[in-house]
């Protein structure tokens, strides 16, 4: 079975926020890597594509077994995607956080 992945407006905004944060950080560093922010977003998109086939392999987030988190390794830490399996063929990504950020709730 294959699931269709959709992103909420908030999750898209999270990607923009994370990109902007990484870009500002790299611009401020001597010899900063301006490709790094794009690589981070590409890693998030690549890992979330795994949800097309295996959303139930991710850890549960709350008491609802359909709300889950996907851990996305990147750099020294990585990211976490909060998503919900809303039907037998659709997954909705609700938020993306850097692993050291506060929780979604």
Steps between C-alpha positions, in 0.01 A plus 500: 500500500620848418409814693466848352698755700366851549655786695310749711566870451664498843738218402601687183559809714716288732722405205536867405583591862759223529659597167517869602654410836769282341573758230544777758726275706716410202522863383619602848773236508843557348508264202134403547356237268218662304397161360429365849147644540389351168655166593306500828167565327581234238570251781165579663313457171684175420430346840135603505455321167547176699154564641353409161555135588579467871320755720417248773869426564547844659469561872167600650480861611193509726225262607358498148672215306456695175705801615869416467850643475766433242859558615708650220877480551704793370823653622569462870133475595226503240128567478170350608188499282162483672241335277160337508376203304159641409370221278599174337678694226601839644762633741502867605822656623404753763833638624877473470732582789872492556563228760619752759191721471203496736220254436222567253232537765 
